[in-house]
Amino acid sequence: MQQNPYLAQTLSWATWIMQGLAGWCGYKSVKPPGITTLIRGLYQFEFTFFGWKLALGLLVCTP
């Protein structure tokens, strides 16, 4: 994967990361990612975040 070209802590930086989580490679020869790629990246981030919270015991699932 390529290195994020945007300044840290900006919206462009976060969007680039989310699209990378969805599988977009970041090369200029590949067409730009769309909204579907961004949504898939957001879902992947959400699943990873909840898994991390569960592993730390900070998130308790109750019926």
Biopython code that builds the backbone (N, CA, C, O; Angstrom):
import numpy as np
from Bio.PDB.StructureBuilder import StructureBuilder

atoms = [
    (1, "MET", "N", (0.846, -1.185, 0.000)),
    (1, "MET", "CA", (0.000, 0.000, 0.000)),
    (1, "MET", "C", (0.885, 1.240, 0.000)),
    (1, "MET", "O", (1.984, 1.234, 0.556)),
    (2, "GLN", "N", (0.408, 2.269, -0.610)),
    (2, "GLN", "CA", (1.128, 3.529, -0.705)),
    (2, "GLN", "C", (1.078, 4.285, 0.637)),
    (2, "GLN", "O", (0.312, 3.930, 1.533)),
    (3, "GLN", "N", (1.892, 5.306, 0.752)),
    (3, "GLN", "CA", (1.895, 6.148, 1.935)),
    (3, "GLN", "C", (0.856, 7.245, 1.759)),
    (3, "GLN", "O", (0.713, 7.805, 0.672)),
    (4, "ASN", "N", (0.131, 7.548, 2.829)),
    (4, "ASN", "CA", (-0.923, 8.559, 2.792)),
    (4, "ASN", "C", (-0.311, 9.922, 2.466)),
    (4, "ASN", "O", (0.538, 10.403, 3.216)),
    (5, "PRO", "N", (-0.729, 10.561, 1.352)),
    (5, "PRO", "CA", (-0.123, 11.825, 0.943)),
    (5, "PRO", "C", (-0.705, 13.063, 1.633)),
    (5, "PRO", "O", (-0.209, 14.169, 1.422)),
    (6, "TYR", "N", (-1.728, 12.898, 2.436)),
    (6, "TYR", "CA", (-2.416, 14.041, 3.034)),
    (6, "TYR", "C", (-1.903, 14.332, 4.439)),
    (6, "TYR", "O", (-1.313, 13.468, 5.089)),
    (7, "LEU", "N", (-2.132, 15.541, 4.893)),
    (7, "LEU", "CA", (-1.733, 15.935, 6.239)),
    (7, "LEU", "C", (-2.526, 15.135, 7.272)),
    (7, "LEU", "O", (-3.725, 14.907, 7.112)),
    (8, "ALA", "N", (-1.841, 14.718, 8.324)),
    (8, "ALA", "CA", (-2.496, 13.937, 9.373)),
    (8, "ALA", "C", (-3.597, 14.757, 10.049)),
    (8, "ALA", "O", (-3.525, 15.982, 10.147)),
    (9, "GLN", "N", (-4.610, 14.037, 10.506)),
    (9, "GLN", "CA", (-5.733, 14.623, 11.243)),
    (9, "GLN", "C", (-6.620, 15.515, 10.381)),
    (9, "GLN", "O", (-7.275, 16.417, 10.902)),
    (10, "THR", "N", (-6.652, 15.276, 9.072)),
    (10, "THR", "CA", (-7.561, 16.011, 8.199)),
    (10, "THR", "C", (-8.589, 15.049, 7.622)),
    (10, "THR", "O", (-8.407, 13.833, 7.694)),
    (11, "LEU", "N", (-9.654, 15.570, 7.058)),
    (11, "LEU", "CA", (-10.694, 14.736, 6.476)),
    (11, "LEU", "C", (-10.165, 13.936, 5.284)),
    (11, "LEU", "O", (-10.526, 12.772, 5.108)),
    (12, "SER", "N", (-9.325, 14.547, 4.479)),
    (12, "SER", "CA", (-8.742, 13.841, 3.333)),
    (12, "SER", "C", (-7.886, 12.669, 3.800)),
    (12, "SER", "O", (-7.919, 11.600, 3.190)),
    (13, "TRP", "N", (-7.135, 12.851, 4.853)),
    (13, "TRP", "CA", (-6.294, 11.811, 5.437)),
    (13, "TRP", "C", (-7.142, 10.635, 5.912)),
    (13, "TRP", "O", (-6.819, 9.483, 5.620)),
    (14, "ALA", "N", (-8.227, 10.914, 6.642)),
    (14, "ALA", "CA", (-9.109, 9.867, 7.154)),
    (14, "ALA", "C", (-9.823, 9.143, 6.014)),
    (14, "ALA", "O", (-9.979, 7.923, 6.061)),
    (15, "THR", "N", (-10.254, 9.874, 4.997)),
    (15, "THR", "CA", (-10.924, 9.263, 3.848)),
    (15, "THR", "C", (-9.975, 8.337, 3.112)),
    (15, "THR", "O", (-10.385, 7.258, 2.683)),
    (16, "TRP", "N", (-8.729, 8.725, 2.955)),
    (16, "TRP", "CA", (-7.738, 7.892, 2.287)),
    (16, "TRP", "C", (-7.546, 6.584, 3.050)),
    (16, "TRP", "O", (-7.413, 5.525, 2.438)),
    (17, "ILE", "N", (-7.532, 6.649, 4.382)),
    (17, "ILE", "CA", (-7.378, 5.451, 5.205)),
    (17, "ILE", "C", (-8.596, 4.545, 5.068)),
    (17, "ILE", "O", (-8.441, 3.334, 4.910)),
    (18, "MET", "N", (-9.801, 5.104, 5.124)),
    (18, "MET", "CA", (-11.023, 4.298, 5.017)),
    (18, "MET", "C", (-11.086, 3.577, 3.671)),
    (18, "MET", "O", (-11.509, 2.423, 3.607)),
    (19, "GLN", "N", (-10.674, 4.240, 2.610)),
    (19, "GLN", "CA", (-10.706, 3.617, 1.293)),
    (19, "GLN", "C", (-9.650, 2.519, 1.197)),
    (19, "GLN", "O", (-9.845, 1.531, 0.488)),
    (20, "GLY", "N", (-8.544, 2.683, 1.897)),
    (20, "GLY", "CA", (-7.535, 1.635, 1.940)),
    (20, "GLY", "C", (-8.035, 0.403, 2.678)),
    (20, "GLY", "O", (-7.705, -0.722, 2.302)),
    (21, "LEU", "N", (-8.825, 0.605, 3.724)),
    (21, "LEU", "CA", (-9.400, -0.524, 4.450)),
    (21, "LEU", "C", (-10.348, -1.328, 3.575)),
    (21, "LEU", "O", (-10.538, -2.524, 3.797)),
    (22, "ALA", "N", (-10.938, -0.684, 2.592)),
    (22, "ALA", "CA", (-11.879, -1.361, 1.691)),
    (22, "ALA", "C", (-11.163, -2.090, 0.557)),
    (22, "ALA", "O", (-11.803, -2.796, -0.223)),
    (23, "GLY", "N", (-9.849, -1.927, 0.457)),
    (23, "GLY", "CA", (-9.114, -2.643, -0.564)),
    (23, "GLY", "C", (-8.587, -1.801, -1.704)),
    (23, "GLY", "O", (-7.953, -2.329, -2.617)),
    (24, "TRP", "N", (-8.837, -0.495, -1.672)),
    (24, "TRP", "CA", (-8.316, 0.380, -2.716)),
    (24, "TRP", "C", (-6.803, 0.489, -2.522)),
    (24, "TRP", "O", (-6.341, 0.742, -1.409)),
    (25, "CYS", "N", (-6.027, 0.300, -3.598)),
    (25, "CYS", "CA", (-4.569, 0.211, -3.462)),
    (25, "CYS", "C", (-3.863, 1.574, -3.422)),
    (25, "CYS", "O", (-2.745, 1.665, -2.916)),
    (26, "GLY", "N", (-4.484, 2.615, -3.938)),
    (26, "GLY", "CA", (-3.897, 3.945, -3.842)),
    (26, "GLY", "C", (-2.974, 4.337, -4.975)),
    (26, "GLY", "O", (-2.418, 5.435, -4.946)),
    (27, "TYR", "N", (-2.784, 3.487, -5.974)),
    (27, "TYR", "CA", (-1.925, 3.832, -7.102)),
    (27, "TYR", "C", (-2.645, 4.779, -8.046)),
    (27, "TYR", "O", (-3.867, 4.721, -8.188)),
    (28, "LYS", "N", (-1.883, 5.650, -8.689)),
    (28, "LYS", "CA", (-2.480, 6.595, -9.628)),
    (28, "LYS", "C", (-3.004, 5.918, -10.886)),
    (28, "LYS", "O", (-3.869, 6.464, -11.570)),
    (29, "SER", "N", (-2.482, 4.723, -11.200)),
    (29, "SER", "CA", (-2.933, 4.014, -12.393)),
    (29, "SER", "C", (-4.310, 3.376, -12.193)),
    (29, "SER", "O", (-4.948, 2.967, -13.163)),
    (30, "VAL", "N", (-4.763, 3.289, -10.960)),
    (30, "VAL", "CA", (-6.073, 2.714, -10.644)),
    (30, "VAL", "C", (-7.080, 3.857, -10.582)),
    (30, "VAL", "O", (-6.762, 4.943, -10.097)),
    (31, "LYS", "N", (-8.285, 3.615, -11.067)),
    (31, "LYS", "CA", (-9.283, 4.689, -11.054)),
    (31, "LYS", "C", (-9.596, 5.109, -9.610)),
    (31, "LYS", "O", (-9.453, 4.303, -8.691)),
    (32, "PRO", "N", (-10.014, 6.335, -9.409)),
    (32, "PRO", "CA", (-10.286, 6.828, -8.062)),
    (32, "PRO", "C", (-11.421, 6.054, -7.397)),
    (32, "PRO", "O", (-12.340, 5.590, -8.072)),
    (33, "PRO", "N", (-11.357, 5.917, -6.082)),
    (33, "PRO", "CA", (-12.400, 5.192, -5.372)),
    (33, "PRO", "C", (-13.685, 6.002, -5.322)),
    (33, "PRO", "O", (-13.665, 7.229, -5.419)),
    (34, "GLY", "N", (-14.786, 5.310, -5.170)),
    (34, "GLY", "CA", (-16.082, 5.976, -5.096)),
    (34, "GLY", "C", (-16.710, 5.834, -3.720)),
    (34, "GLY", "O", (-16.060, 5.414, -2.763)),
    (35, "ILE", "N", (-17.970, 6.188, -3.639)),
    (35, "ILE", "CA", (-18.686, 6.171, -2.370)),
    (35, "ILE", "C", (-18.851, 4.754, -1.843)),
    (35, "ILE", "O", (-18.835, 4.548, -0.630)),
    (36, "THR", "N", (-19.008, 3.770, -2.729)),
    (36, "THR", "CA", (-19.151, 2.381, -2.289)),
    (36, "THR", "C", (-17.888, 1.907, -1.577)),
    (36, "THR", "O", (-17.963, 1.222, -0.558)),
    (37, "THR", "N", (-16.751, 2.269, -2.108)),
    (37, "THR", "CA", (-15.479, 1.906, -1.479)),
    (37, "THR", "C", (-15.359, 2.565, -0.116)),
    (37, "THR", "O", (-14.913, 1.931, 0.840)),
    (38, "LEU", "N", (-15.746, 3.812, -0.017)),
    (38, "LEU", "CA", (-15.680, 4.519, 1.256)),
    (38, "LEU", "C", (-16.595, 3.871, 2.295)),
    (38, "LEU", "O", (-16.200, 3.715, 3.451)),
    (39, "ILE", "N", (-17.797, 3.496, 1.903)),
    (39, "ILE", "CA", (-18.731, 2.862, 2.826)),
    (39, "ILE", "C", (-18.188, 1.513, 3.294)),
    (39, "ILE", "O", (-18.289, 1.184, 4.476)),
    (40, "ARG", "N", (-17.617, 0.732, 2.381)),
    (40, "ARG", "CA", (-17.026, -0.550, 2.773)),
    (40, "ARG", "C", (-15.882, -0.350, 3.756)),
    (40, "ARG", "O", (-15.728, -1.130, 4.696)),
    (41, "GLY", "N", (-15.089, 0.675, 3.552)),
    (41, "GLY", "CA", (-14.000, 0.984, 4.473)),
    (41, "GLY", "C", (-14.510, 1.401, 5.844)),
    (41, "GLY", "O", (-13.935, 1.028, 6.867)),
    (42, "LEU", "N", (-15.584, 2.172, 5.864)),
    (42, "LEU", "CA", (-16.173, 2.573, 7.144)),
    (42, "LEU", "C", (-16.708, 1.369, 7.905)),
    (42, "LEU", "O", (-16.547, 1.280, 9.122)),
    (43, "TYR", "N", (-17.349, 0.434, 7.186)),
    (43, "TYR", "CA", (-17.826, -0.786, 7.835)),
    (43, "TYR", "C", (-16.660, -1.597, 8.392)),
    (43, "TYR", "O", (-16.735, -2.107, 9.510)),
    (44, "GLN", "N", (-15.593, -1.717, 7.623)),
    (44, "GLN", "CA", (-14.427, -2.468, 8.083)),
    (44, "GLN", "C", (-13.826, -1.815, 9.323)),
    (44, "GLN", "O", (-13.436, -2.509, 10.262)),
    (45, "PHE", "N", (-13.749, -0.496, 9.331)),
    (45, "PHE", "CA", (-13.232, 0.215, 10.500)),
    (45, "PHE", "C", (-14.127, -0.020, 11.710)),
    (45, "PHE", "O", (-13.635, -0.252, 12.815)),
    (46, "GLU", "N", (-15.436, 0.039, 11.503)),
    (46, "GLU", "CA", (-16.379, -0.168, 12.603)),
    (46, "GLU", "C", (-16.245, -1.573, 13.191)),
    (46, "GLU", "O", (-16.216, -1.732, 14.412)),
    (47, "PHE", "N", (-16.163, -2.582, 12.340)),
    (47, "PHE", "CA", (-16.027, -3.960, 12.817)),
    (47, "PHE", "C", (-14.717, -4.149, 13.580)),
    (47, "PHE", "O", (-14.690, -4.806, 14.620)),
    (48, "THR", "N", (-13.649, -3.581, 13.068)),
    (48, "THR", "CA", (-12.349, -3.680, 13.735)),
    (48, "THR", "C", (-12.379, -2.958, 15.074)),
    (48, "THR", "O", (-11.850, -3.467, 16.062)),
    (49, "PHE", "N", (-12.988, -1.788, 15.118)),
    (49, "PHE", "CA", (-13.079, -1.010, 16.345)),
    (49, "PHE", "C", (-13.861, -1.758, 17.426)),
    (49, "PHE", "O", (-13.427, -1.823, 18.576)),
    (50, "PHE", "N", (-15.019, -2.326, 17.053)),
    (50, "PHE", "CA", (-15.813, -3.063, 18.026)),
    (50, "PHE", "C", (-15.097, -4.326, 18.493)),
    (50, "PHE", "O", (-15.188, -4.681, 19.668)),
    (51, "GLY", "N", (-14.395, -5.003, 17.607)),
    (51, "GLY", "CA", (-13.615, -6.168, 18.002)),
    (51, "GLY", "C", (-12.515, -5.812, 18.979)),
    (51, "GLY", "O", (-12.259, -6.549, 19.931)),
    (52, "TRP", "N", (-11.864, -4.682, 18.746)),
    (52, "TRP", "CA", (-10.810, -4.204, 19.646)),
    (52, "TRP", "C", (-11.377, -3.878, 21.017)),
    (52, "TRP", "O", (-10.791, -4.230, 22.041)),
    (53, "LYS", "N", (-12.541, -3.191, 21.032)),
    (53, "LYS", "CA", (-13.178, -2.848, 22.306)),
    (53, "LYS", "C", (-13.606, -4.106, 23.070)),
    (53, "LYS", "O", (-13.464, -4.170, 24.292)),
    (54, "LEU", "N", (-14.129, -5.106, 22.350)),
    (54, "LEU", "CA", (-14.510, -6.365, 22.994)),
    (54, "LEU", "C", (-13.295, -7.079, 23.568)),
    (54, "LEU", "O", (-13.363, -7.631, 24.666)),
    (55, "ALA", "N", (-12.187, -7.076, 22.838)),
    (55, "ALA", "CA", (-10.969, -7.740, 23.305)),
    (55, "ALA", "C", (-10.426, -7.087, 24.567)),
    (55, "ALA", "O", (-9.875, -7.772, 25.428)),
    (56, "LEU", "N", (-10.571, -5.791, 24.687)),
    (56, "LEU", "CA", (-10.106, -5.076, 25.876)),
    (56, "LEU", "C", (-11.076, -5.176, 27.038)),
    (56, "LEU", "O", (-10.740, -4.810, 28.165)),
    (57, "GLY", "N", (-12.275, -5.668, 26.772)),
    (57, "GLY", "CA", (-13.275, -5.771, 27.815)),
    (57, "GLY", "C", (-13.959, -4.456, 28.128)),
    (57, "GLY", "O", (-14.604, -4.325, 29.168)),
    (58, "LEU", "N", (-13.828, -3.485, 27.248)),
    (58, "LEU", "CA", (-14.438, -2.178, 27.481)),
    (58, "LEU", "C", (-15.849, -2.083, 26.930)),
    (58, "LEU", "O", (-16.570, -1.128, 27.215)),
    (59, "LEU", "N", (-16.237, -3.060, 26.150)),
    (59, "LEU", "CA", (-17.552, -3.062, 25.547)),
    (59, "LEU", "C", (-18.237, -4.356, 25.976)),
    (59, "LEU", "O", (-17.745, -5.449, 25.696)),
    (60, "VAL", "N", (-19.359, -4.228, 26.649)),
    (60, "VAL", "CA", (-20.059, -5.389, 27.144)),
    (60, "VAL", "C", (-21.356, -5.551, 26.353)),
    (60, "VAL", "O", (-22.169, -4.630, 26.275)),
    (61, "CYS", "N", (-21.533, -6.723, 25.774)),
    (61, "CYS", "CA", (-22.761, -7.025, 25.037)),
    (61, "CYS", "C", (-23.718, -7.737, 25.966)),
    (61, "CYS", "O", (-23.395, -8.794, 26.508)),
    (62, "THR", "N", (-24.894, -7.165, 26.151)),
    (62, "THR", "CA", (-25.902, -7.786, 27.004)),
    (62, "THR", "C", (-27.149, -8.048, 26.182)),
    (62, "THR", "O", (-27.475, -7.271, 25.284)),
    (63, "PRO", "N", (-27.856, -9.144, 26.478)),
    (63, "PRO", "CA", (-29.071, -9.430, 25.711)),
    (63, "PRO", "C", (-30.210, -8.504, 26.052)),
    (63, "PRO", "O", (-31.295, -8.626, 25.484)),
]
sb = StructureBuilder()
sb.init_structure("model")
sb.init_model(0)
sb.init_chain("A")
sb.init_seg("    ")
for serial, (resi, resn, name, xyz) in enumerate(atoms, 1):
    if name == "N":
        sb.init_residue(resn, " ", resi, " ")
    sb.init_atom(name, np.array(xyz, "f"), 0.0, 1.0, " ", f" {name:<3s}", serial, name[0])
structure = sb.get_structure()
